Amino acid sequence: MILGVMNILRNLIIITLLIITNAKAEFKTITKKEFIDRNIKALEKRFDLVDINKDGKIDAKENEAYKQRIINAKKEQAKRRTELAKKIDTNKDGKLSKEEIENFKKKQNTKK
């Protein structure tokens, strides 16, 4: 149980770092304290997502529910990608050519 919670926290820290890194287009030098403060806030938000009953603790059920939400979200994202690829693949050969992608982009731009 404790190892599971530690794994969650480790994963949350990694996710937080990736989000922060990707969210900033340009890098600015920050102090260790600034880095920790930013990551602690983000980690607290993530912890709150997992702590369903808001008791300040993550139990095995909450951990499993969080993992399932992540799995479901990834499945949904993969499903949307597949559907999009099918729309783009106009000749239905199961492959996306540069031409098909460019045509799709043009079509999307004319809709705006």
Residue frames relative to the residue before (quaternion, step in Angstrom):
aa qw qx qy qz dx dy dz
M 1.0000 0.0000 0.0000 0.0000 0.00 0.00 0.00
I 0.6890 0.4590 -0.2869 0.4820 3.60 0.80 -0.99
L 0.6359 0.5174 -0.3343 0.4649 3.58 1.00 -0.77
G 0.6233 0.5406 -0.3352 0.4548 3.57 1.04 -0.74
V 0.6600 0.4927 -0.2989 0.4820 3.56 0.96 -0.89
M 0.6378 0.5181 -0.3295 0.4650 3.57 0.99 -0.80
N 0.6388 0.5151 -0.3263 0.4691 3.59 1.01 -0.76
I 0.6219 0.5293 -0.3385 0.4674 3.57 1.02 -0.79
L 0.6799 0.4906 -0.2978 0.4566 3.56 0.81 -0.99
R 0.6331 0.5222 -0.3321 0.4649 3.58 0.98 -0.80
N 0.6732 0.4888 -0.2935 0.4709 3.56 0.91 -0.92
L 0.6359 0.5270 -0.3306 0.4567 3.57 1.01 -0.76
I 0.6328 0.5182 -0.3310 0.4706 3.57 1.01 -0.77
I 0.6544 0.5090 -0.3130 0.4634 3.58 0.91 -0.89
I 0.6516 0.5076 -0.3117 0.4696 3.57 0.92 -0.93
T 0.6472 0.5293 -0.3129 0.4507 3.55 0.94 -0.92
L 0.6621 0.5013 -0.3087 0.4638 3.57 0.89 -0.89
L 0.6538 0.5058 -0.3163 0.4655 3.58 0.97 -0.80
I 0.6461 0.5140 -0.3222 0.4632 3.57 0.95 -0.84
I 0.6714 0.4908 -0.3029 0.4655 3.56 0.85 -0.95
T 0.6522 0.5182 -0.3161 0.4541 3.57 0.93 -0.87
N 0.7172 0.4459 -0.2568 0.4700 3.58 0.87 -0.93
A 0.6333 0.5551 -0.3380 0.4202 3.59 1.09 -0.61
K 0.7080 0.4275 -0.2534 0.5018 3.58 1.11 -0.57
A 0.3344 -0.7630 0.5207 0.1866 3.56 -0.53 1.17
E 0.7832 0.1773 -0.1066 0.5864 3.56 1.03 -0.71
F 0.4155 -0.7142 0.5089 0.2417 3.55 -1.07 0.72
K 0.1007 -0.7653 0.6349 0.0313 3.51 -1.00 0.94
T 0.4764 -0.6569 0.4948 0.3110 3.57 -0.93 0.80
I 0.0146 -0.7919 0.6104 -0.0107 3.55 -0.91 0.95
T 0.5280 -0.6182 0.4746 0.3372 3.53 -1.23 0.42
K 0.6712 -0.4750 0.3749 0.4281 3.54 -1.30 0.26
K 0.6467 0.5253 -0.3165 0.4535 3.60 0.96 -0.88
E 0.6479 0.5081 -0.3207 0.4683 3.61 0.95 -0.86
F 0.6393 0.5316 -0.3147 0.4579 3.55 0.98 -0.89
I 0.6787 0.4811 -0.2860 0.4755 3.58 0.88 -0.96
D 0.6467 0.5266 -0.3267 0.4447 3.60 0.89 -0.89
R 0.6681 0.4996 -0.3011 0.4620 3.59 0.87 -0.92
N 0.7116 0.4626 -0.2644 0.4580 3.55 0.89 -0.93
I 0.6003 0.5489 -0.3631 0.4545 3.58 1.08 -0.63
K 0.6491 0.5148 -0.3229 0.4577 3.60 0.91 -0.87
A 0.6741 0.4832 -0.2926 0.4758 3.56 0.91 -0.91
L 0.6463 0.5202 -0.3143 0.4614 3.58 1.00 -0.81
E 0.6269 0.5298 -0.3348 0.4628 3.60 1.02 -0.77
K 0.6334 0.5174 -0.3302 0.4712 3.59 0.99 -0.77
R 0.6566 0.5009 -0.3069 0.4731 3.58 0.94 -0.87
F 0.6223 0.5385 -0.3380 0.4567 3.58 0.98 -0.86
D 0.6574 0.5206 -0.3056 0.4511 3.57 0.94 -0.90
L 0.6105 0.5454 -0.3498 0.4555 3.60 1.11 -0.59
V 0.6972 0.4589 -0.2620 0.4844 3.56 1.04 -0.79
D 0.6820 0.4838 -0.2727 0.4759 3.60 1.02 -0.86
I 0.1716 -0.8510 0.4905 0.0762 3.56 0.40 1.29
N 0.7638 0.3742 -0.2145 0.4802 3.61 0.83 -0.92
K 0.4003 -0.7741 0.4199 0.2534 3.57 1.36 0.16
D 0.3862 0.7216 -0.4914 0.2979 3.58 0.99 0.83
G 0.5613 -0.6297 0.3734 0.3859 3.57 1.28 0.13
K 0.7008 0.3741 -0.2520 0.5526 3.57 1.30 0.21
I 0.2789 -0.7259 0.5987 0.1920 3.53 -1.20 0.55
D 0.1243 -0.7951 0.5906 0.0590 3.55 -0.63 1.12
A 0.7431 -0.4256 0.2770 0.4358 3.56 -1.32 0.14
K 0.6390 0.5289 -0.3307 0.4501 3.62 1.00 -0.81
E 0.6660 0.4935 -0.2994 0.4726 3.57 0.92 -0.91
N 0.6244 0.5392 -0.3268 0.4611 3.55 1.02 -0.83
E 0.6808 0.4842 -0.2856 0.4695 3.57 0.88 -0.96
A 0.6402 0.5236 -0.3235 0.4597 3.60 0.98 -0.84
Y 0.6459 0.5135 -0.3171 0.4675 3.59 1.00 -0.84
K 0.6468 0.5124 -0.3208 0.4650 3.58 0.92 -0.91
Q 0.6579 0.5121 -0.3127 0.4552 3.58 0.97 -0.86
R 0.6245 0.5278 -0.3405 0.4641 3.61 1.02 -0.75
I 0.6463 0.5103 -0.3122 0.4737 3.58 0.99 -0.85
I 0.6508 0.5112 -0.3143 0.4650 3.59 0.91 -0.91
N 0.6674 0.5019 -0.3008 0.4606 3.58 0.90 -0.93
A 0.6446 0.5177 -0.3207 0.4623 3.58 0.99 -0.83
K 0.6543 0.5052 -0.3130 0.4676 3.60 0.98 -0.82
K 0.6361 0.5184 -0.3291 0.4673 3.59 1.02 -0.79
E 0.6547 0.5123 -0.3083 0.4624 3.57 0.95 -0.89
Q 0.6438 0.5184 -0.3145 0.4667 3.56 1.00 -0.85
A 0.6507 0.5050 -0.3131 0.4728 3.60 0.96 -0.84
K 0.6279 0.5353 -0.3281 0.4599 3.58 1.03 -0.80
R 0.6643 0.4959 -0.3040 0.4695 3.59 0.94 -0.89
R 0.6312 0.5277 -0.3330 0.4607 3.60 1.01 -0.77
T 0.6510 0.5141 -0.3106 0.4641 3.56 0.96 -0.87
E 0.6520 0.5108 -0.3107 0.4663 3.58 0.95 -0.88
L 0.6492 0.5115 -0.3122 0.4685 3.57 0.99 -0.84
A 0.6442 0.5205 -0.3228 0.4581 3.58 0.94 -0.88
K 0.6393 0.5212 -0.3287 0.4600 3.60 1.01 -0.76
K 0.6336 0.5221 -0.3298 0.4660 3.59 1.06 -0.72
I 0.6864 0.4923 -0.2784 0.4571 3.55 0.96 -0.91
D 0.6703 0.5088 -0.2840 0.4594 3.59 1.05 -0.83
T 0.1094 -0.8625 0.4925 0.0392 3.57 0.40 1.26
N 0.7133 0.4171 -0.2734 0.4924 3.63 1.06 -0.55
K 0.3872 -0.7842 0.4219 0.2388 3.58 1.35 0.15
D 0.3779 0.7264 -0.4936 0.2931 3.57 0.99 0.84
G 0.5373 -0.6472 0.3915 0.3732 3.58 1.28 0.04
K 0.6838 0.3960 -0.2703 0.5500 3.56 1.31 0.22
L 0.3070 -0.7350 0.5731 0.1925 3.56 -1.17 0.61
S 0.2010 -0.7736 0.5914 0.1070 3.54 -0.71 1.09
K 0.6516 -0.4908 0.3948 0.4227 3.55 -1.28 0.30
E 0.6347 0.5471 -0.3208 0.4415 3.55 1.01 -0.85
E 0.6582 0.5009 -0.3116 0.4677 3.60 0.93 -0.87
I 0.6501 0.5103 -0.3134 0.4677 3.56 0.98 -0.83
E 0.6599 0.5031 -0.3051 0.4674 3.59 0.92 -0.89
N 0.6477 0.5135 -0.3165 0.4655 3.59 0.96 -0.84
F 0.6415 0.5188 -0.3199 0.4657 3.56 1.01 -0.82
K 0.6379 0.5249 -0.3212 0.4629 3.58 0.98 -0.88
K 0.6535 0.5144 -0.3125 0.4589 3.58 0.91 -0.92
K 0.6468 0.5228 -0.3106 0.4603 3.56 0.96 -0.90
Q 0.6602 0.5047 -0.3026 0.4667 3.59 0.99 -0.86
N 0.6625 0.5137 -0.3029 0.4534 3.58 0.99 -0.83
T 0.6656 0.4915 -0.3149 0.4650 3.60 1.04 -0.65
K 0.5968 0.5676 -0.3581 0.4398 3.61 1.21 -0.41
K 0.6289 0.5783 -0.3305 0.4010 3.59 1.13 -0.61
